[in-house]
Amino acid sequence: MTSTAEPSPAEKVRRLSNSVHDAAIVRAAAELGLADAVGEGPTPVAEIAARVEAEPKALARLLRALTAYGIFEQVTPEAYRHTDMSRTMRRDAPGGLIHTLLTPSDWGWVMWGRLADAVRAGKCLFPDVFGTDFFGYLKDHPEAQARMFRGMTSWSDQMNPRLVRALPLEGAGSVADMGAGEGTLLRAILEHAPHLSGVWFDTEATLAVADDDLRSGRFSGRCALVTGDYFREVPFSADLYVFKLTLHMYEDDDCEQILRNVAASAKPGARIVIADPLLQDPPQGKFVPAMDLHMLLVMGGRERTEQDYAALFERAGLEFAGITPTGTDLYLAVGRVPG
């Protein structure tokens, strides 16, 4: 039986410490592909096990645990069926949640186990653990890199419509997607604002994954694909530069260098937008402080407060124009080139 009494402070902490169990159980279901193995009606455990190549008795234990979370329903101890939650984990489900669940790969589990060490050291320990930085690791592990692209796309693309509506597009004739990746944000901007031209900017290696609509499709006539390294230079001018889920990967000195390179190529009055989670004190939820620690652990970057953004833009010789909410996990920190 389950107690209805309010848990004590100690019990609340204990339950939080057990959250690793929750994550591992859900992750195992994703790794095994259970949502795709369960049919439209009640499905025998033995049949599910055969489809995912698992040992039936062990799988029954996992399915029982998933039922406790509302992921699958136990019809009998030997058969399970879908719930609304489990259906979201199917590969054909809208939103691509399964790709987000699979994003961290092994490196995520390893690095979160080193959080206390990273806090003691005050730095990212990813190179110490894996012998290379995060991007070097992805280059050496193509499957992990593919998971990252799929996972980030499935999560971040859902925010694009609201981000586009919140962007300061008024008066702009050109917009640059900085560190554009597949370029889905730029595609959404060009679709929303037919008068704009666009620049997709990323590394030479990333060009291979650029969106077909930008490369050769319906927006190719309005979009230039430019490769380079924004740590060295930004070889073009635009009215609006957008960094989505990019600058939080870096510490302030690196961000300052990037922003200065943008300013060096931009005309006076050009705007620079950083679209990242916003830290608040006290925090308004768990997501952003946890993401801040994720940046510390994996990339050596950080999330920022409004005051942090104001200071960063000032360091880079830019005017800070404030913070704009978007109705998503991301906020827009807006800066302007003086003059």
Secondary structure, DSSP 8 states (H G I E B T S, - for coil): ----S---HHHHHHHHHTHHHHHHHHHHHHHHTHHHHS-SS-EEHHHHHHHHT--HHHHHHHHHHHHHTTSSEEEETTEEE--HHHHTTSTTSTT-HHHHHTTTHHHHHHHHTTHHHHHHHTS--HHHHHSS-HHHHHHH-HHHHHHHHHHHHHHHGGGHHHHHHHS--TT-SEEEEET-TT-HHHHHHHHH-TT-EEEEEE-TGGGGGS-HHHHTSTTGGGEEEEE--TTT---S--SEEEEES-GGGS-HHHHHHHHHHHHHHS-TT-EEEEEE-B--SS-SSSHHHHHHHHHHHHTS---B-HHHHHHHHHHTT-EEEEEEE-SSS-EEEEEE---
